[in-house]
Amino acid sequence: MGADLGGVKPGDVVAVWGCGAVGQMAARAAILLGAGRVIAIDRFEYRPDVTRRHVGAETLNYEKTDIDAELREMSGGRGPDVCIEAVGMEAHPGTQQLYDQAKQQLRLQTDRSAAVRQAIQACRKGGSVFVPGVFAGFVDKFPLGAVMNKGLTLRSAQQHGHRYIPMRLERMERGELKTAHLATHIMSLDDGPKGYHLFKEKLDGCVRAVFQPGR
């Protein structure tokens, strides 16, 4: 949905913030829609590694490089045509994390929007930003001026199951879309607290914990 509603076209440069399950599938979808270059951004080394091996996207670590500069370099100086923010309310790149966390503690905002801000700033003029990352309430320092002055299309939505699941299943059946690698921890329901802990803290290479009754 992120690649589709983001308007990915053949030959586009697409940047995806987040190498979790949602970000990986958005990156893969962009490749299937014919994107010329797909770059996924994360800081946990195991997640970009999985993304390169199983999805086929390029990756950047935002703790080790200047993301804005790298994306401009990788897109001929313009910035990505489509930016997909698949991080959501718990984004924490760089010094912005400290600012956003302080605002949260003071109850002056509910969510951390650093990845959305970076996606808007990085996107080329006339480009598109799509946000499938989950947000719950209010954010601060939203760069609305950049959205307007650059003529960006900004869209967001929760996953439209009835629209996309049949197509997704068809692509999986044809082998175009593979998801087995996302289930890194298959556990019993009794291990629910442990699974959520592994997922939340990004421990033991966890991408997704899958709970099976009776296991």
CORURFEN-V8802 format. One record per residue. N is the residue number from 1. PHI is phi in degrees with one decimal (999 if undefined). BURIAL is I if it has 9 or more other C-alpha atoms within 8 Angstrom, else O. D_CENTER is the distance of its C-alpha to the mean C-alpha in whole Angstrom. Layout:
((N | PHI | BURIAL | D_CENTER) (N | PHI | BURIAL | D_CENTER))
//
This chain:
((1 | 999 | I | 12) (2 | -60.5 | I | 9) (3 | -71.0 | I | 11) (4 | -68.5 | I | 14) (5 | -73.7 | I | 14) (6 | -74.6 | I | 12) (7 | 80.1 | O | 16) (8 | -62.6 | I | 15) (9 | -122.0 | O | 18) (10 | -52.9 | O | 20) (11 | 89.0 | O | 20) (12 | -65.0 | I | 17) (13 | -96.0 | I | 15) (14 | -122.8 | I | 11) (15 | -113.7 | I | 9) (16 | -122.1 | I | 5) (17 | -89.4 | I | 4) (18 | 107.2 | I | 4) (19 | -111.2 | I | 6) (20 | -76.8 | I | 7) (21 | -61.3 | I | 8) (22 | -65.6 | I | 6) (23 | -62.7 | I | 4) (24 | -63.1 | I | 7) (25 | -70.8 | I | 9) (26 | -64.9 | I | 7) (27 | -64.1 | I | 8) (28 | -64.4 | I | 11) (29 | -63.1 | I | 12) (30 | -61.8 | I | 12) (31 | -63.3 | I | 14) (32 | -65.1 | O | 17) (33 | -84.6 | I | 17) (34 | 97.2 | I | 18) (35 | -55.4 | I | 16) (36 | -76.5 | I | 18) (37 | -151.5 | I | 16) (38 | -127.4 | I | 12) (39 | -119.9 | I | 10) (40 | -105.8 | I | 8) (41 | -122.1 | I | 8) (42 | -160.6 | I | 9) (43 | -121.2 | I | 12) (44 | -87.4 | O | 13) (45 | -57.9 | O | 15) (46 | -68.7 | O | 15) (47 | -74.3 | I | 12) (48 | -60.3 | I | 12) (49 | -61.7 | O | 15) (50 | -62.6 | I | 14) (51 | -64.3 | I | 11) (52 | -64.9 | I | 14) (53 | -73.0 | O | 17) (54 | -102.1 | O | 16) (55 | -107.1 | I | 13) (56 | 92.2 | O | 15) (57 | -91.0 | I | 13) (58 | -77.9 | I | 13) (59 | -137.8 | I | 12) (60 | -134.0 | I | 12) (61 | -104.1 | I | 13) (62 | -71.9 | I | 13) (63 | -85.9 | O | 16) (64 | -115.9 | O | 18) (65 | -150.9 | O | 18) (66 | -84.0 | O | 18) (67 | -61.2 | O | 14) (68 | -58.7 | I | 16) (69 | -65.2 | O | 19) (70 | -63.5 | I | 17) (71 | -67.2 | I | 15) (72 | -64.2 | I | 19) (73 | -61.9 | I | 20) (74 | -82.3 | O | 18) (75 | -125.5 | I | 19) (76 | 68.9 | O | 22) (77 | 88.3 | O | 22) (78 | -94.3 | I | 21) (79 | 104.6 | I | 17) (80 | -61.2 | I | 14) (81 | -72.1 | I | 15) (82 | -132.5 | I | 12) (83 | -118.6 | I | 9) (84 | -117.8 | I | 6) (85 | -97.0 | I | 5) (86 | -110.9 | I | 2) (87 | -104.3 | I | 5) (88 | 95.1 | I | 8) (89 | -69.1 | I | 12) (90 | -110.0 | O | 12) (91 | -64.0 | I | 10) (92 | -152.6 | I | 13) (93 | -82.1 | I | 13) (94 | 57.4 | O | 17) (95 | -68.9 | O | 20) (96 | -62.1 | I | 18) (97 | -58.8 | I | 17) (98 | -63.1 | O | 21) (99 | -61.4 | O | 21) (100 | -65.1 | I | 19) (101 | -65.5 | I | 20) (102 | -62.2 | O | 24) (103 | -63.8 | I | 23) (104 | -65.5 | I | 22) (105 | -61.8 | O | 25) (106 | -86.0 | O | 27) (107 | 60.3 | O | 26) (108 | -96.7 | O | 25) (109 | -156.1 | I | 21) (110 | -101.4 | I | 19) (111 | -123.8 | I | 16) (112 | -104.1 | I | 14) (113 | -115.2 | I | 13) (114 | -58.7 | I | 12) (115 | -69.5 | I | 9) (116 | -63.3 | I | 10) (117 | -59.9 | I | 13) (118 | -67.1 | I | 12) (119 | -62.2 | I | 10) (120 | -65.2 | I | 13) (121 | -67.4 | I | 16) (122 | -81.0 | I | 14) (123 | -63.1 | I | 14) (124 | -69.1 | I | 18) (125 | -61.7 | I | 21) (126 | 78.2 | I | 21) (127 | -82.9 | I | 17) (128 | -131.0 | I | 14) (129 | -119.9 | I | 11) (130 | -118.7 | I | 10) (131 | -119.9 | I | 8) (132 | -89.5 | I | 8) (133 | -62.2 | I | 7) (134 | -81.8 | I | 10) (135 | -127.2 | O | 13) (136 | -113.8 | O | 17) (137 | -153.9 | O | 19) (138 | -111.8 | O | 19) (139 | -129.8 | I | 18) (140 | -111.6 | O | 20) (141 | 55.1 | O | 20) (142 | -82.8 | O | 18) (143 | -80.0 | I | 19) (144 | -62.9 | O | 20) (145 | -60.5 | O | 23) (146 | -67.2 | I | 20) (147 | -59.4 | I | 19) (148 | -72.3 | O | 23) (149 | -68.5 | O | 24) (150 | -90.1 | I | 22) (151 | 66.6 | I | 22) (152 | -80.7 | I | 18) (153 | -95.9 | I | 17) (154 | -116.6 | I | 15) (155 | -133.6 | I | 14) (156 | -158.8 | O | 12) (157 | -172.9 | O | 13) (158 | -83.8 | O | 13) (159 | -62.2 | O | 14) (160 | -89.2 | O | 17) (161 | -59.6 | O | 18) (162 | -63.1 | O | 22) (163 | -80.4 | O | 20) (164 | -103.7 | I | 18) (165 | -61.6 | O | 19) (166 | -58.1 | O | 22) (167 | -63.6 | O | 21) (168 | -62.9 | I | 18) (169 | -63.9 | O | 21) (170 | -64.9 | O | 23) (171 | -67.4 | I | 21) (172 | -64.7 | I | 21) (173 | -63.4 | O | 24) (174 | -82.8 | O | 25) (175 | 81.3 | O | 22) (176 | -81.0 | O | 20) (177 | -129.2 | I | 17) (178 | -115.9 | O | 17) (179 | -125.4 | O | 16) (180 | -58.2 | O | 19) (181 | -68.7 | O | 17) (182 | -72.7 | O | 14) (183 | -83.3 | I | 17) (184 | -76.9 | I | 18) (185 | -135.2 | I | 21) (186 | -96.4 | I | 23) (187 | -136.8 | I | 25) (188 | -79.7 | I | 28) (189 | -61.8 | I | 27) (190 | -62.6 | O | 30) (191 | -92.6 | I | 27) (192 | -52.1 | I | 25) (193 | -57.9 | O | 25) (194 | -64.8 | O | 24) (195 | -61.8 | I | 21) (196 | -66.1 | I | 19) (197 | -64.9 | O | 21) (198 | -61.0 | I | 19) (199 | -68.2 | I | 16) (200 | -64.0 | O | 16) (201 | -92.1 | O | 17) (202 | 56.7 | I | 15) (203 | -102.6 | O | 19) (204 | 56.1 | O | 20) (205 | 66.9 | O | 17) (206 | -75.5 | I | 16) (207 | -101.4 | I | 13) (208 | -143.7 | I | 15) (209 | -96.3 | I | 18) (210 | -114.6 | I | 20) (211 | -102.6 | I | 23) (212 | -116.4 | I | 26) (213 | -58.4 | O | 30) (214 | 82.8 | O | 33) (215 | -73.3 | O | 31))
//
